[in-house]
Amino acid sequence: MPVFDAPDPPSLDDLLTAEEIAARGSVRSMLTEHVQPHVAQWFEAGGAPHPRELFAEFGKLGLLLEG
């Protein structure tokens, strides 16, 4: 019987490549540093004060595509 993995209950990590897992880790780190400390304040204010800076961080990670 498989062991229960609390961070990944449906075992989705088994479907990801090492590169995808690394990208997810980069995104988590960026969010922990740039979003998590401010999200409650932004919620109360009704939005982030400088969304372009946040999107620039997403761009640095290669998450935004030019259309």
MOPAC internal coordinates of N, CA, C and O (Angstrom, degrees):
PM7 1SCF
backbone

  N    0.0000 0     0.00 0     0.00 0    0    0    0
  C    1.4552 1     0.00 0     0.00 0    1    0    0
  C    1.5315 1   108.85 1     0.00 0    2    1    0
  O    1.2310 1   120.19 1   -46.58 1    3    2    1
  N    1.3538 1   117.24 1   133.42 1    3    2    1
  C    1.4725 1   120.22 1  -179.94 1    5    3    2
  C    1.5254 1   112.04 1   -64.28 1    6    5    3
  O    1.2310 1   121.51 1   -30.31 1    7    6    5
  N    1.3159 1   114.71 1   149.69 1    7    6    5
  C    1.4555 1   121.42 1   178.34 1    9    7    6
  C    1.5294 1   108.44 1   -83.53 1   10    9    7
  O    1.2310 1   120.36 1   -42.36 1   11   10    9
  N    1.3291 1   116.91 1   137.64 1   11   10    9
  C    1.4685 1   122.12 1   178.98 1   13   11   10
  C    1.5225 1   109.55 1   -70.72 1   14   13   11
  O    1.2310 1   120.69 1   -51.07 1   15   14   13
  N    1.3193 1   116.29 1   128.93 1   15   14   13
  C    1.4580 1   122.61 1   179.21 1   17   15   14
  C    1.5213 1   107.65 1  -111.64 1   18   17   15
  O    1.2310 1   119.75 1   -75.95 1   19   18   17
  N    1.3290 1   118.08 1   104.05 1   19   18   17
  C    1.4681 1   121.94 1  -174.92 1   21   19   18
  C    1.5303 1   113.66 1   -57.29 1   22   21   19
  O    1.2310 1   118.32 1   136.93 1   23   22   21
  N    1.3326 1   120.80 1   -43.07 1   23   22   21
  C    1.4710 1   119.10 1   178.78 1   25   23   22
  C    1.5340 1   113.50 1   -69.15 1   26   25   23
  O    1.2310 1   120.02 1   159.61 1   27   26   25
  N    1.3258 1   117.56 1   -20.39 1   27   26   25
  C    1.4711 1   121.54 1  -177.34 1   29   27   26
  C    1.5304 1   109.98 1  -139.66 1   30   29   27
  O    1.2310 1   120.08 1  -113.40 1   31   30   29
  N    1.3379 1   117.46 1    66.60 1   31   30   29
  C    1.4725 1   120.05 1  -175.61 1   33   31   30
  C    1.5332 1   115.05 1   -55.81 1   34   33   31
  O    1.2310 1   118.84 1   138.13 1   35   34   33
  N    1.3505 1   119.81 1   -41.87 1   35   34   33
  C    1.4662 1   117.59 1  -179.95 1   37   35   34
  C    1.5305 1   114.00 1   -85.11 1   38   37   35
  O    1.2310 1   120.27 1  -171.39 1   39   38   37
  N    1.3326 1   117.08 1     8.61 1   39   38   37
  C    1.4686 1   122.96 1   179.05 1   41   39   38
  C    1.5332 1   112.70 1    59.03 1   42   41   39
  O    1.2310 1   120.70 1  -139.51 1   43   42   41
  N    1.3168 1   116.27 1    40.49 1   43   42   41
  C    1.4600 1   120.55 1   178.85 1   45   43   42
  C    1.5220 1   112.47 1   -69.73 1   46   45   43
  O    1.2310 1   120.30 1   154.34 1   47   46   45
  N    1.3287 1   117.03 1   -25.66 1   47   46   45
  C    1.4626 1   119.86 1   179.32 1   49   47   46
  C    1.5304 1   111.02 1   -57.97 1   50   49   47
  O    1.2310 1   120.32 1   150.92 1   51   50   49
  N    1.3148 1   116.99 1   -29.08 1   51   50   49
  C    1.4636 1   120.72 1   179.41 1   53   51   50
  C    1.5266 1   111.63 1   -64.91 1   54   53   51
  O    1.2310 1   120.27 1   160.16 1   55   54   53
  N    1.3259 1   117.10 1   -19.84 1   55   54   53
  C    1.4590 1   121.55 1  -178.45 1   57   55   54
  C    1.5292 1   112.47 1   -91.87 1   58   57   55
  O    1.2310 1   120.12 1   171.76 1   59   58   57
  N    1.3357 1   117.38 1    -8.24 1   59   58   57
  C    1.4602 1   121.50 1  -175.49 1   61   59   58
  C    1.5213 1   111.78 1   -98.15 1   62   61   59
  O    1.2310 1   121.66 1   -31.41 1   63   62   61
  N    1.3346 1   114.42 1   148.59 1   63   62   61
  C    1.4627 1   119.44 1   173.69 1   65   63   62
  C    1.5250 1   108.71 1   -80.05 1   66   65   63
  O    1.2310 1   120.86 1   -12.58 1   67   66   65
  N    1.3071 1   115.97 1   167.42 1   67   66   65
  C    1.4710 1   120.38 1   177.48 1   69   67   66
  C    1.5212 1   110.20 1   -61.04 1   70   69   67
  O    1.2310 1   120.43 1   143.15 1   71   70   69
  N    1.3393 1   116.79 1   -36.85 1   71   70   69
  C    1.4675 1   121.04 1   178.95 1   73   71   70
  C    1.5271 1   110.88 1   -65.10 1   74   73   71
  O    1.2310 1   120.06 1   139.47 1   75   74   73
  N    1.3166 1   117.50 1   -40.53 1   75   74   73
  C    1.4669 1   121.16 1   179.07 1   77   75   74
  C    1.5237 1   111.22 1   -67.54 1   78   77   75
  O    1.2310 1   120.42 1   142.35 1   79   78   77
  N    1.3056 1   116.81 1   -37.65 1   79   78   77
  C    1.4652 1   120.66 1   177.64 1   81   79   78
  C    1.5252 1   109.91 1   -67.05 1   82   81   79
  O    1.2310 1   120.02 1   140.99 1   83   82   81
  N    1.3262 1   117.56 1   -39.01 1   83   82   81
  C    1.4667 1   121.29 1   177.72 1   85   83   82
  C    1.5283 1   110.50 1   -65.60 1   86   85   83
  O    1.2310 1   120.18 1   138.69 1   87   86   85
  N    1.3345 1   117.26 1   -41.31 1   87   86   85
  C    1.4692 1   121.00 1   178.52 1   89   87   86
  C    1.5175 1   109.95 1   -63.02 1   90   89   87
  O    1.2310 1   120.18 1   136.89 1   91   90   89
  N    1.3185 1   117.26 1   -43.11 1   91   90   89
  C    1.4600 1   121.06 1   177.71 1   93   91   90
  C    1.5251 1   110.52 1   -60.08 1   94   93   91
  O    1.2310 1   120.22 1   139.32 1   95   94   93
  N    1.3211 1   117.18 1   -40.68 1   95   94   93
  C    1.4624 1   120.65 1   178.19 1   97   95   94
  C    1.5193 1   111.68 1   -63.54 1   98   97   95
  O    1.2310 1   120.48 1   140.54 1   99   98   97
  N    1.3292 1   116.68 1   -39.46 1   99   98   97
  C    1.4680 1   120.45 1   177.90 1  101   99   98
  C    1.5199 1   111.09 1   -63.96 1  102  101   99
  O    1.2310 1   120.46 1   137.72 1  103  102  101
  N    1.3201 1   116.73 1   -42.28 1  103  102  101
  C    1.4626 1   121.26 1   179.09 1  105  103  102
  C    1.5238 1   109.77 1   -64.91 1  106  105  103
  O    1.2310 1   120.24 1   135.57 1  107  106  105
  N    1.3114 1   117.14 1   -44.43 1  107  106  105
  C    1.4705 1   120.46 1   179.16 1  109  107  106
  C    1.5195 1   110.90 1   -59.92 1  110  109  107
  O    1.2310 1   120.38 1   137.06 1  111  110  109
  N    1.3240 1   116.87 1   -42.94 1  111  110  109
  C    1.4687 1   120.21 1   179.71 1  113  111  110
  C    1.5238 1   111.18 1   -62.97 1  114  113  111
  O    1.2310 1   120.71 1   135.79 1  115  114  113
  N    1.3332 1   116.25 1   -44.21 1  115  114  113
  C    1.4582 1   120.37 1   179.74 1  117  115  114
  C    1.5251 1   110.52 1   -62.52 1  118  117  115
  O    1.2310 1   120.34 1   135.79 1  119  118  117
  N    1.3216 1   116.95 1   -44.21 1  119  118  117
  C    1.4621 1   120.25 1   179.91 1  121  119  118
  C    1.5263 1   111.77 1   -65.62 1  122  121  119
  O    1.2310 1   120.62 1   141.65 1  123  122  121
  N    1.3184 1   116.42 1   -38.35 1  123  122  121
  C    1.4626 1   120.49 1   178.29 1  125  123  122
  C    1.5240 1   110.74 1   -62.57 1  126  125  123
  O    1.2310 1   120.75 1   141.00 1  127  126  125
  N    1.3263 1   116.17 1   -39.00 1  127  126  125
  C    1.4603 1   120.42 1  -177.70 1  129  127  126
  C    1.5264 1   113.27 1   -80.74 1  130  129  127
  O    1.2310 1   120.01 1   136.94 1  131  130  129
  N    1.3395 1   117.58 1   -43.06 1  131  130  129
  C    1.4595 1   121.05 1  -169.08 1  133  131  130
  C    1.5308 1   115.19 1  -103.77 1  134  133  131
  O    1.2310 1   119.80 1   163.18 1  135  134  133
  N    1.3181 1   117.99 1   -16.82 1  135  134  133
  C    1.4705 1   119.63 1  -175.65 1  137  135  134
  C    1.5248 1   112.03 1  -116.70 1  138  137  135
  O    1.2310 1   120.30 1   126.06 1  139  138  137
  N    1.3056 1   117.02 1   -53.94 1  139  138  137
  C    1.4653 1   121.18 1  -173.47 1  141  139  138
  C    1.5322 1   113.87 1   -50.58 1  142  141  139
  O    1.2310 1   118.85 1   137.04 1  143  142  141
  N    1.3382 1   119.81 1   -42.96 1  143  142  141
  C    1.4642 1   118.49 1  -178.46 1  145  143  142
  C    1.5280 1   113.86 1   -65.92 1  146  145  143
  O    1.2310 1   120.11 1   162.56 1  147  146  145
  N    1.3298 1   117.39 1   -17.44 1  147  146  145
  C    1.4585 1   120.81 1  -172.71 1  149  147  146
  C    1.5285 1   114.59 1  -115.72 1  150  149  147
  O    1.2310 1   119.68 1   170.96 1  151  150  149
  N    1.3141 1   118.22 1    -9.04 1  151  150  149
  C    1.4614 1   120.57 1  -168.41 1  153  151  150
  C    1.5279 1   112.72 1   -61.41 1  154  153  151
  O    1.2310 1   119.14 1   141.22 1  155  154  153
  N    1.3120 1   119.24 1   -38.78 1  155  154  153
  C    1.4649 1   120.51 1   179.25 1  157  155  154
  C    1.5282 1   110.67 1   -64.87 1  158  157  155
  O    1.2310 1   120.73 1   137.56 1  159  158  157
  N    1.3159 1   116.20 1   -42.44 1  159  158  157
  C    1.4680 1   121.29 1   178.14 1  161  159  158
  C    1.5328 1   110.19 1   -63.20 1  162  161  159
  O    1.2310 1   120.13 1   136.35 1  163  162  161
  N    1.3290 1   117.35 1   -43.65 1  163  162  161
  C    1.4642 1   121.15 1   179.39 1  165  163  162
  C    1.5208 1   110.77 1   -63.90 1  166  165  163
  O    1.2310 1   120.67 1   141.81 1  167  166  165
  N    1.3287 1   116.32 1   -38.19 1  167  166  165
  C    1.4630 1   120.29 1   178.66 1  169  167  166
  C    1.5259 1   109.86 1   -61.97 1  170  169  167
  O    1.2310 1   120.92 1   132.57 1  171  170  169
  N    1.3173 1   115.85 1   -47.43 1  171  170  169
  C    1.4709 1   120.07 1  -179.66 1  173  171  170
  C    1.5311 1   111.20 1   -63.18 1  174  173  171
  O    1.2310 1   120.32 1   144.56 1  175  174  173
  N    1.3329 1   116.99 1   -35.44 1  175  174  173
  C    1.4608 1   121.20 1  -178.65 1  177  175  174
  C    1.5304 1   112.12 1   -81.30 1  178  177  175
  O    1.2310 1   120.24 1   164.85 1  179  178  177
  N    1.3172 1   117.14 1   -15.15 1  179  178  177
  C    1.4599 1   120.83 1  -179.66 1  181  179  178
  C    1.5115 1   114.13 1    87.91 1  182  181  179
  O    1.2310 1   119.80 1  -164.47 1  183  182  181
  N    1.3220 1   117.99 1    15.53 1  183  182  181
  C    1.4646 1   121.13 1   177.04 1  185  183  182
  C    1.5004 1   112.01 1   160.18 1  186  185  183
  O    1.2310 1   121.40 1   -13.88 1  187  186  185
  N    1.3091 1   114.93 1   166.12 1  187  186  185
  C    1.4541 1   121.00 1   177.98 1  189  187  186
  C    1.5252 1   109.04 1   -81.78 1  190  189  187
  O    1.2310 1   119.44 1   -41.93 1  191  190  189
  N    1.3303 1   118.68 1   138.07 1  191  190  189
  C    1.4578 1   120.25 1  -176.24 1  193  191  190
  C    1.5267 1   113.91 1   -70.55 1  194  193  191
  O    1.2310 1   119.67 1   151.06 1  195  194  193
  N    1.3275 1   118.24 1   -28.94 1  195  194  193
  C    1.4683 1   121.53 1  -176.94 1  197  195  194
  C    1.5309 1   109.81 1  -135.02 1  198  197  195
  O    1.2310 1   119.91 1  -110.29 1  199  198  197
  N    1.3294 1   117.77 1    69.71 1  199  198  197
  C    1.4718 1   119.45 1  -176.39 1  201  199  198
  C    1.5261 1   113.39 1   -62.84 1  202  201  199
  O    1.2310 1   119.56 1   152.64 1  203  202  201
  N    1.3232 1   118.44 1   -27.36 1  203  202  201
  C    1.4682 1   119.67 1   179.31 1  205  203  202
  C    1.5213 1   111.32 1   -62.63 1  206  205  203
  O    1.2310 1   120.25 1   143.72 1  207  206  205
  N    1.3228 1   117.13 1   -36.28 1  207  206  205
  C    1.4660 1   120.55 1   178.09 1  209  207  206
  C    1.5289 1   110.05 1   -65.24 1  210  209  207
  O    1.2310 1   120.87 1   140.29 1  211  210  209
  N    1.3107 1   115.94 1   -39.71 1  211  210  209
  C    1.4596 1   120.51 1   178.89 1  213  211  210
  C    1.5305 1   110.07 1   -65.96 1  214  213  211
  O    1.2310 1   120.39 1   136.34 1  215  214  213
  N    1.3316 1   116.87 1   -43.66 1  215  214  213
  C    1.4560 1   119.98 1   178.64 1  217  215  214
  C    1.5237 1   111.24 1   -65.94 1  218  217  215
  O    1.2310 1   120.01 1   148.30 1  219  218  217
  N    1.3201 1   117.58 1   -31.70 1  219  218  217
  C    1.4623 1   120.21 1   176.18 1  221  219  218
  C    1.5310 1   110.11 1   -62.34 1  222  221  219
  O    1.2310 1   120.49 1   141.23 1  223  222  221
  N    1.3281 1   116.68 1   -38.77 1  223  222  221
  C    1.4611 1   120.42 1   177.23 1  225  223  222
  C    1.5268 1   110.67 1   -65.61 1  226  225  223
  O    1.2310 1   120.16 1   140.25 1  227  226  225
  N    1.3314 1   117.30 1   -39.75 1  227  226  225
  C    1.4657 1   120.34 1   175.49 1  229  227  226
  C    1.5234 1   110.40 1   -61.90 1  230  229  227
  O    1.2310 1   120.76 1   139.19 1  231  230  229
  N    1.3351 1   116.15 1   -40.81 1  231  230  229
  C    1.4513 1   120.73 1   178.84 1  233  231  230
  C    1.5115 1   113.09 1   -62.52 1  234  233  231
  O    1.2310 1   120.34 1   141.46 1  235  234  233
  N    1.3317 1   116.95 1   -38.54 1  235  234  233
  C    1.4632 1   121.31 1   178.78 1  237  235  234
  C    1.5244 1   111.08 1   -61.60 1  238  237  235
  O    1.2310 1   120.74 1   150.97 1  239  238  237
  N    1.3341 1   116.19 1   -29.03 1  239  238  237
  C    1.4605 1   120.42 1   179.13 1  241  239  238
  C    1.5290 1   111.88 1   -86.11 1  242  241  239
  O    1.2310 1   120.58 1   177.08 1  243  242  241
  N    1.3281 1   116.49 1    -2.92 1  243  242  241
  C    1.4616 1   119.76 1   179.69 1  245  243  242
  C    1.5085 1   113.66 1    78.97 1  246  245  243
  O    1.2310 1   120.14 1  -156.67 1  247  246  245
  N    1.3422 1   117.34 1    23.33 1  247  246  245
  C    1.4610 1   121.22 1  -177.46 1  249  247  246
  C    1.5164 1   113.99 1   -87.68 1  250  249  247
  O    1.2310 1   120.32 1   165.71 1  251  250  249
  N    1.3232 1   116.99 1   -14.29 1  251  250  249
  C    1.4503 1   120.37 1  -177.48 1  253  251  250
  C    1.5222 1   109.47 1  -107.83 1  254  253  251
  O    1.2310 1   121.03 1   -46.86 1  255  254  253
  N    1.3038 1   115.64 1   133.14 1  255  254  253
  C    1.4645 1   121.12 1   179.59 1  257  255  254
  C    1.5113 1   109.82 1  -108.43 1  258  257  255
  O    1.2310 1   120.98 1   -37.40 1  259  258  257
  N    1.2971 1   115.73 1   142.60 1  259  258  257
  C    1.4699 1   119.60 1   175.67 1  261  259  258
  C    1.5192 1   107.85 1   -78.69 1  262  261  259
  O    1.2310 1   120.86 1   -42.54 1  263  262  261
  N    1.3139 1   115.96 1   137.46 1  263  262  261
  C    1.4566 1   119.23 1  -177.18 1  265  263  262
  C    1.3994 1   113.41 1  -114.57 1  266  265  263
  O    1.2310 1   120.10 1   180.00 1  267  266  265

